[in-house]
Amino acid sequence: MIVWGYPHELEYRFERAKGYREHLYTELVDDMGFVLEHRSALWEGWLVRYTGACAEDYLRRVRAKHGVWLVSVYSVLRPHHARKHLITVRVRWNSQKVGSVPVGEVARGTTMGM
């Protein structure tokens, strides 16, 4: 049995039209990166940057289509595998411009109407 130390789920929703998002991928990761920053004044900025980097990596690996993606990060809590929403970011993905994923419109503590 695998025991994970820092389980997180990342949900990827493609924005087809304004207000219409399609959930296409869910990634389950054991990643300490989401808990590295402990200073509350810097925590949200760190989550935005780290989520953007994780999204760039994943969207490249699955060869995702170009466009706007909403990426939600959840901490998976033990022992009942309940989830705690950490952050949702909007990512404009273009695989031709790898290395610069513009990240904007951050919503912490909400699922932005999903």
Backbone torsions as a table, in degrees:
resi	resn	phi	psi	omega
1	MET	NA	130.9	178.9
2	ILE	-84.9	129.5	175.6
3	VAL	-108.8	117.6	-177.8
4	TRP	-92.5	145.7	-179.9
5	GLY	-93.4	-37.3	-175.2
6	TYR	-136.3	64.8	-176.4
7	PRO	-72.3	133.6	176.7
8	HIS	-139.1	149.9	172.0
9	GLU	-113.8	135.3	174.0
10	LEU	-116.2	122.6	178.6
11	GLU	-105.2	133.8	-177.7
12	TYR	-114.4	118.3	178.5
13	ARG	-117.5	127.8	178.5
14	PHE	-88.9	130.5	-179.5
15	GLU	-88.5	102.0	-178.2
16	ARG	-76.4	-38.9	177.8
17	ALA	-152.5	166.3	-179.2
18	LYS	-56.9	120.7	179.5
19	GLY	86.1	-6.5	179.4
20	TYR	-116.5	110.3	-178.5
21	ARG	-121.6	136.3	-179.2
22	GLU	-111.8	122.0	179.3
23	HIS	-75.7	112.3	-176.1
24	LEU	-107.7	-32.7	-175.5
25	TYR	-138.2	149.7	167.8
26	THR	-133.7	128.6	-179.6
27	GLU	-114.8	126.7	176.1
28	LEU	-102.5	122.5	-176.0
29	VAL	-130.5	153.0	170.4
30	ASP	-107.5	95.1	-167.3
31	ASP	-138.7	118.7	179.6
32	MET	-79.3	-13.3	-175.5
33	GLY	-56.3	-30.4	-177.8
34	PHE	-75.0	-10.9	-178.4
35	VAL	-117.8	11.7	-175.7
36	LEU	-70.8	-36.6	-177.3
37	GLU	-90.6	121.7	-177.3
38	HIS	-107.2	-13.1	179.3
39	ARG	-79.8	119.5	-172.5
40	SER	-59.4	-31.7	-179.3
41	ALA	-67.2	-23.8	-177.2
42	LEU	-109.5	-7.8	-171.5
43	TRP	-61.8	-48.4	-177.4
44	GLU	-63.7	-42.2	178.3
45	GLY	-61.2	-40.9	177.6
46	TRP	-62.8	-45.2	179.9
47	LEU	-60.0	-40.9	179.2
48	VAL	-61.9	-49.3	-178.4
49	ARG	-64.7	-44.4	-176.3
50	TYR	-69.4	-41.1	177.5
51	THR	-62.6	-40.8	177.2
52	GLY	-61.0	-41.7	178.9
53	ALA	-66.7	-42.2	178.3
54	CYS	-64.6	-40.7	179.6
55	ALA	-63.9	-43.3	179.3
56	GLU	-59.2	-45.6	179.7
57	ASP	-61.5	-48.5	-175.9
58	TYR	-68.4	-46.0	-178.1
59	LEU	-62.9	-32.6	175.7
60	ARG	-67.7	-45.0	-177.5
61	ARG	-63.8	-36.2	-178.5
62	VAL	-91.7	1.6	-178.8
63	ARG	53.8	52.4	-177.1
64	ALA	-67.9	154.7	179.2
65	LYS	-71.7	155.0	178.7
66	HIS	-68.7	148.5	175.8
67	GLY	140.6	-162.8	-177.1
68	VAL	-96.3	130.1	178.9
69	TRP	-121.4	140.5	170.0
70	LEU	-104.3	124.5	-176.5
71	VAL	-115.2	117.9	179.0
72	SER	-108.3	136.2	179.6
73	VAL	-113.4	131.4	177.9
74	TYR	-125.5	136.3	171.1
75	SER	-85.6	130.7	179.5
76	VAL	-92.1	117.4	-174.4
77	LEU	-94.9	143.2	177.1
78	ARG	-93.9	159.9	2.1
79	PRO	-93.9	-6.5	-171.6
80	HIS	-100.1	9.9	177.9
81	HIS	60.7	30.2	172.5
82	ALA	-68.0	157.0	-178.2
83	ARG	-115.2	143.2	174.1
84	LYS	-119.0	121.4	-179.2
85	HIS	-70.3	128.1	178.0
86	LEU	-100.2	-48.8	-175.4
87	ILE	-165.9	154.0	171.0
88	THR	-129.8	129.4	177.7
89	VAL	-125.1	151.6	175.4
90	ARG	-99.4	126.9	-177.1
91	VAL	-121.1	129.2	173.2
92	ARG	-93.4	111.2	-173.3
93	TRP	-102.4	128.7	173.6
94	ASN	-143.8	106.9	-174.8
95	SER	-64.6	-16.3	177.9
96	GLN	-74.1	-21.1	-179.0
97	LYS	-113.7	55.8	-178.9
98	VAL	-65.0	139.8	177.9
99	GLY	104.3	-13.0	177.3
100	SER	-139.2	94.6	177.8
101	VAL	-101.4	104.3	177.7
102	PRO	-63.4	129.1	179.7
103	VAL	-118.3	133.4	179.0
104	GLY	-148.3	-176.2	177.5
105	GLU	39.6	81.2	-179.4
106	VAL	-91.5	137.1	175.8
107	ALA	-129.9	107.9	178.1
108	ARG	-98.4	135.8	176.8
109	GLY	80.1	10.5	177.4
110	THR	-143.4	159.4	178.3
111	THR	-102.8	14.1	176.6
112	MET	52.2	44.9	175.0
113	GLY	76.4	19.9	-179.2
114	MET	-88.9	NA	NA
